[in-house]
Amino acid sequence: MSDRREEARRRLSELSSRSKQGSSGMNIESIVEAVLGRTPEREMIILVEAAFESNGINPMMESQMVDGILALNEWKKENS
């Protein structure tokens, strides 16, 4: 596992733990920010939101979220 992916998983796991302890859930912007380690661009949030919605009601594991967001981020960089 790459260091980048491992760091992203760690940040997302921390966010998940904090949201479980509090009353707030994880919104898409906070998930993307945790995975990327920076404030995401609006376009990236829209892409991730569309990907999550296309998954339907199927639950996603944190590792799937990380892999998907990192893949979208790479795709976005390559196609900008």
C-alpha positions as a Markdown table, in Angstrom:
| # | Residue | x | y | z |
|---|---|---|---|---|
| 1 | Met | 0.0 | 0.0 | 0.0 |
| 2 | Ser | 1.4 | 3.4 | -0.9 |
| 3 | Asp | 2.2 | 5.9 | 1.7 |
| 4 | Arg | -0.3 | 8.3 | 0.1 |
| 5 | Arg | -3.1 | 5.8 | 0.2 |
| 6 | Glu | -2.2 | 4.8 | 3.8 |
| 7 | Glu | -2.2 | 8.4 | 5.0 |
| 8 | Ala | -5.6 | 9.0 | 3.2 |
| 9 | Arg | -7.0 | 5.9 | 5.0 |
| 10 | Arg | -5.7 | 7.1 | 8.3 |
| 11 | Arg | -7.3 | 10.6 | 7.9 |
| 12 | Leu | -10.6 | 9.1 | 6.8 |
| 13 | Ser | -10.6 | 6.7 | 9.7 |
| 14 | Glu | -10.0 | 9.5 | 12.1 |
| 15 | Leu | -12.9 | 11.5 | 10.5 |
| 16 | Ser | -15.1 | 8.4 | 10.8 |
| 17 | Ser | -14.3 | 7.9 | 14.5 |
| 18 | Arg | -14.9 | 11.6 | 15.3 |
| 19 | Ser | -18.3 | 11.5 | 13.5 |
| 20 | Lys | -19.3 | 8.3 | 15.4 |
| 21 | Gln | -18.5 | 10.0 | 18.7 |
| 22 | Gly | -20.5 | 13.1 | 17.8 |
| 23 | Ser | -23.9 | 13.6 | 16.4 |
| 24 | Ser | -22.7 | 14.7 | 12.9 |
| 25 | Gly | -22.3 | 12.3 | 10.0 |
| 26 | Met | -19.6 | 12.5 | 7.4 |
| 27 | Asn | -20.6 | 14.7 | 4.5 |
| 28 | Ile | -19.0 | 14.3 | 1.0 |
| 29 | Glu | -16.8 | 17.4 | 1.3 |
| 30 | Ser | -15.3 | 16.3 | 4.6 |
| 31 | Ile | -14.7 | 12.8 | 3.2 |
| 32 | Val | -12.9 | 14.2 | 0.1 |
| 33 | Glu | -10.9 | 16.6 | 2.3 |
| 34 | Ala | -9.8 | 13.8 | 4.6 |
| 35 | Val | -8.7 | 11.6 | 1.7 |
| 36 | Leu | -6.9 | 14.3 | -0.2 |
| 37 | Gly | -5.5 | 16.0 | 2.8 |
| 38 | Arg | -6.6 | 19.4 | 1.6 |
| 39 | Thr | -9.7 | 21.5 | 0.9 |
| 40 | Pro | -11.1 | 20.0 | -2.3 |
| 41 | Glu | -12.2 | 21.9 | -5.4 |
| 42 | Arg | -15.9 | 22.1 | -6.0 |
| 43 | Glu | -15.5 | 20.1 | -9.2 |
| 44 | Met | -13.9 | 17.2 | -7.2 |
| 45 | Ile | -16.8 | 17.2 | -4.7 |
| 46 | Ile | -19.3 | 17.0 | -7.6 |
| 47 | Leu | -17.4 | 14.1 | -9.1 |
| 48 | Val | -17.3 | 12.1 | -5.9 |
| 49 | Glu | -20.9 | 12.9 | -5.2 |
| 50 | Ala | -21.9 | 11.5 | -8.6 |
| 51 | Ala | -19.7 | 8.4 | -8.0 |
| 52 | Phe | -21.3 | 7.8 | -4.5 |
| 53 | Glu | -24.8 | 8.2 | -5.9 |
| 54 | Ser | -24.1 | 5.8 | -8.7 |
| 55 | Asn | -23.3 | 3.2 | -6.1 |
| 56 | Gly | -26.9 | 3.3 | -5.0 |
| 57 | Ile | -27.8 | 2.0 | -1.6 |
| 58 | Asn | -24.8 | -0.4 | -1.4 |
| 59 | Pro | -22.6 | 0.5 | 1.6 |
| 60 | Met | -19.0 | 1.4 | 0.9 |
| 61 | Met | -16.0 | 0.5 | 3.0 |
| 62 | Glu | -13.5 | 3.2 | 3.8 |
| 63 | Ser | -10.9 | 1.6 | 1.7 |
| 64 | Gln | -13.3 | 1.7 | -1.3 |
| 65 | Met | -13.9 | 5.4 | -0.7 |
| 66 | Val | -10.2 | 6.1 | -0.5 |
| 67 | Asp | -9.4 | 4.1 | -3.7 |
| 68 | Gly | -12.2 | 5.8 | -5.6 |
| 69 | Ile | -11.5 | 9.3 | -4.6 |
| 70 | Leu | -7.7 | 8.9 | -5.3 |
| 71 | Ala | -8.5 | 7.4 | -8.7 |
| 72 | Leu | -10.9 | 10.3 | -9.5 |
| 73 | Asn | -8.3 | 12.8 | -8.4 |
| 74 | Glu | -5.7 | 11.2 | -10.7 |
| 75 | Trp | -8.2 | 11.1 | -13.6 |
| 76 | Lys | -9.0 | 14.7 | -13.0 |
| 77 | Lys | -5.3 | 15.7 | -13.1 |
| 78 | Glu | -4.6 | 13.7 | -16.2 |
| 79 | Asn | -7.6 | 15.3 | -18.0 |
| 80 | Ser | -7.3 | 18.9 | -17.0 |
